[in-house]
């Protein structure tokens, strides 16, 4: 049964791939490396060589966290919508088989095309 779920994250800055690895170290598999990291306040999105991991920090204290994992092998397509003159965000949508659409809104200053090239290299190989 297909679940049509829209998951949306917003990110405002790019971080070093080595920062905050302790937050996902326990769920990474052997040979999995983090290549790109984007964040917004407490939420983060990691692009590893195997999948996309999104961490949604919930509640006032932030002690509750939800991790979503999207393997590249399950991505059926994606789209990039660059920011216009008066837009503050670019939109990056990823269609994941069996889940639905995962959307990341990138602040205009971030290089969304870099993420598109990265994801292309993972999905098309």
C-alpha positions in Angstrom: 0.0 0.0 0.0 1.5 3.3 -1.0 1.6 6.1 1.6 1.3 9.6 0.0 3.2 11.6 2.6 4.7 15.1 2.1 7.6 15.7 4.4 9.0 19.3 4.3 12.2 20.7 5.8 13.8 24.1 5.6 17.5 24.6 5.7 19.3 27.9 6.1 23.0 27.0 6.2 25.5 24.4 5.0 27.7 22.8 7.7 30.9 20.8 7.6 30.3 17.1 6.9 32.3 16.3 10.1 30.3 18.5 12.5 27.5 16.9 14.6 28.3 13.3 13.4 27.6 12.1 17.0 23.9 12.7 16.3 23.7 10.0 13.6 26.8 7.9 14.3 24.7 5.1 15.8 22.5 4.8 12.6 25.3 4.9 10.0 26.4 1.6 8.6 29.9 0.4 7.9 31.4 2.3 4.9 28.7 5.0 5.1 30.2 8.5 4.9 28.6 12.0 5.3 29.2 14.2 2.2 26.9 17.2 2.7 25.1 18.6 5.8 22.4 21.4 5.9 20.7 22.7 9.0 18.0 25.1 10.2 18.1 25.9 14.0 17.8 22.4 15.4 16.8 20.3 12.4 19.4 18.8 10.0 19.6 17.0 6.7 22.6 14.8 6.0 23.5 13.5 2.5 25.6 10.4 2.9 27.1 8.2 0.2 24.1 5.8 0.7 21.0 7.9 1.6 19.5 11.1 2.9 18.9 11.3 6.6 16.6 14.0 8.0 16.5 14.8 11.7 13.4 16.6 13.0 13.9 17.9 16.5 10.6 18.1 18.4 9.3 19.7 21.6 10.6 22.6 23.7 13.5 20.8 25.2 14.5 19.1 21.9 15.0 15.7 23.6 12.6 14.0 21.1 14.0 13.5 17.7 12.6 11.8 14.6 15.1 10.5 12.0 13.9 9.8 8.5 16.0 7.8 6.1 15.6 7.9 2.3 17.9 5.5 0.4 19.1 6.7 -3.0 17.9 3.4 -4.5 14.3 4.4 -3.6 14.4 7.9 -5.2 12.3 7.8 -8.4 12.8 11.5 -9.4 13.6 14.9 -8.1 13.0 18.5 -9.1 14.9 21.8 -8.4 13.1 25.1 -8.4 15.5 28.0 -8.0 14.6 31.2 -6.1 13.3 34.1 -8.1 14.0 37.8 -7.6 11.6 38.2 -4.7 11.7 34.6 -3.4 13.7 33.8 -0.3 13.9 30.0 -0.8 14.7 27.5 -3.5 12.7 24.2 -3.5 14.1 20.8 -3.8 11.6 18.0 -4.1 12.4 14.3 -4.0 9.9 11.5 -4.9 10.6 8.4 -2.8 9.1 5.1 -3.8 6.6 3.9 -1.2 6.7 7.2 0.8 5.8 10.1 -1.4 7.4 13.5 -1.6 10.2 14.8 0.5 10.8 18.6 0.2 13.7 20.6 1.3 13.4 24.4 1.1 16.9 26.0 0.7 17.6 29.6 1.6 18.4 31.5 -1.5 22.1 32.0 -0.7 22.7 28.2 -0.7 23.8 26.4 -3.9 20.8 24.2 -4.6 22.4 23.2 -8.0 25.3 21.7 -6.1 22.8 19.5 -4.2 21.2 18.6 -7.6 24.5 17.5 -9.1 25.3 15.5 -6.0 21.9 13.7 -6.0 22.2 13.1 -9.7 25.5 11.3 -9.2 23.8 9.0 -6.6 20.5 8.3 -8.4 21.9 7.9 -11.9 24.8 5.6 -11.0 
